[in-house]
Amino acid sequence: MKNYICLFDMDGTLTPARKNIQFNVVKKLKELSKYMKIGIVTGSDFDYIMQQCNRIFEVGGIDPTKLELFPCNGTKHYSWSSKTGKYEIVHDVNMISEIEQKSYTRILQTILSYQLLIAVKHDLPYTGTFFQYRGTMLNWCPIGRSAGDKERKEWVEADQQFKIREQWIKQLKIDLETDNIPVTVALGGSTSFDIYPNGWDKTYVMKHLDEDKIYFIGDRCDDGGNDKALYDLLQITKTSYKTKDPNMTIKIIDQIIEGVSNKNV
């Protein structure tokens, strides 16, 4: 068997947004793991992977030695340790150390003011935990990461109607560029923004890989999406795919399996 790996975004690709992975997706990933290793590269942190993809790790799931976890765009890397019987972190970096505290504080001041403006302008059910520092990135969720399905649905509908994130991501990029802060801002999932040092997008995951062939499937592959950089990079080898939901992801996996099985991998 050749040394291949297939990378997956999580929210919107393997799972519905902030929801658990379904058994049919786990079954298909297990089938794929017969041909190659699997990696999950997401803007979310390690704890969210473990929560949403818990069925992968249960009895009947995927052999953990065939599954690599890359939270926070791959700026963190967890690999299975047979010695401890759990996933151990093997790589980690720090955003504040990279851009310095002064710049990080300025980012917080800027998005705090934006959060207030959004809340005043749009009558929505805001919850809590609007900002989450993940060590390697800062996640800003205007509706609040404590939002349930009802609150998230109202936000998504308002965002689609009024282009809230589209408007504020443009303004945030302008302000941070004016302040000479070397960070990237991308849309994360359906409700948030991911802010991280330049170069710490999902292409960062390539630093951890030495496979002969790398596939990637993600749903946020358009301008502003946090899958776009890695999607574009692997378009060079025609091994990246855009999905719209987990059901479409299953169909793409079938295409990949058909391709590699026909080559007697």
Secondary structure, DSSP 8 states (H G I E B T S, - for coil): ---EEEEE-SBTTTBSTTS---HHHHHHHHHHTTTSEEEEE-SS-HHHHHHHTGGGGSTTS--GGGEEEE-GGGTSEEEEETTTTEEEEEE---HHHHH-HHHHHHHHHHHHHHHHHHHHHS-----S--EEE-SS-EEE-TT-TT--HHHHHHHHHHHHHH-HHHHHHHHHHHHHHHTT--EEEEEETTTEEEEEETT-SGGGGGGG---SEEEEEES--STTBTTHHHHHHHHTTT-EEE-SSHHHHHHHHHHHHHHHHHTT-
